Amino acid sequence: MEAAQKSFISSTMWTERIGPVAALATIKKFKAVKAHEHLMEMGRVVQEGWNTIGKSNGLPVKTPEYIRLVILFLMIKSSRL
């Protein structure tokens, strides 16, 4: 048991305090740097990029207006499906 005294052991159910403390610190940092605004902007940039690449390559690309969930649909009918 001596080895256990010199190592970090974590449980899956967060029975020690490190998990909840880390979660709260992450939420605090997320709010402080306004990460949600950055993520929304990056989602918009990705969707615009997909739409531009699709149009320039003649692909029927569709992206939803809901930017928080970035999804790419290729509207192609295939006989192999």
N, C-alpha and C positions, 0 to 999 in steps of 0.2 A: 504493500500500500504506500510505501515511501515514494514511488514514482508518481502516483496520483497527486501527491502534495506539490509536485513541481510542474504539473501540467494543467492546461485549461480543459475542463470537461463541461460540455453543454448538453442540455437535454432537449428533446423535441417539443416539450410542452412549456418551455420557458419557466421552469421552476426556479431558476436563478434570476437575478435582477438585470443582467446584461441585455437580454432581448428587449424587454419593454423600454429600458432606458435608451437603447439605440434607436428604437422606433420613434420615441418622442423627440430625440435629437434630430432625426431625419426629417420629421414633420416640421420642426422649428426652422431648420435650415431651408427646407423647401419653400416655406412661407417667406423667409427673410430674403431669399434671392429671387422670389417670384418665378419659380421654376415652371409653373403652369403656363405663364405667358410665353416662355421660351419654347416649351413643348408644343404649344398651339402654333407658333410661328414655324417651327421645324416641320410640323405636320402639313401646314399649308405649302411650304416650299417643296416637300416631297411630292405632294399631290400635283402641284403645278408642273413639276419636272416630269412626272409620269404622263400627264396629259400632253405636254409638249413633245416628248419622245414618241408617244403613240401617234400623234398627228403627223410628225415628220417621217414616220415609217409606215404610215398607212394602216395602223392598227386601231381597231375599234375599242379604245380604252374608255372606261367609265370609272369615275371616283365619286364617292358620296359627298354630299355637302357637309356632313357631320365630320369635321376635321379631327376631333379628338380620337377617332378610331380610323387610322389610315388604312384603307383597303384599295386594292387594285383589282378591277374586273376586266378581263379580256373577253369581249363579247364575240366569240368565234364559235361557229357551228362546225363540228367535226364529225366525220363519218366513223371515226375510230372510237368515239365515246359510246 
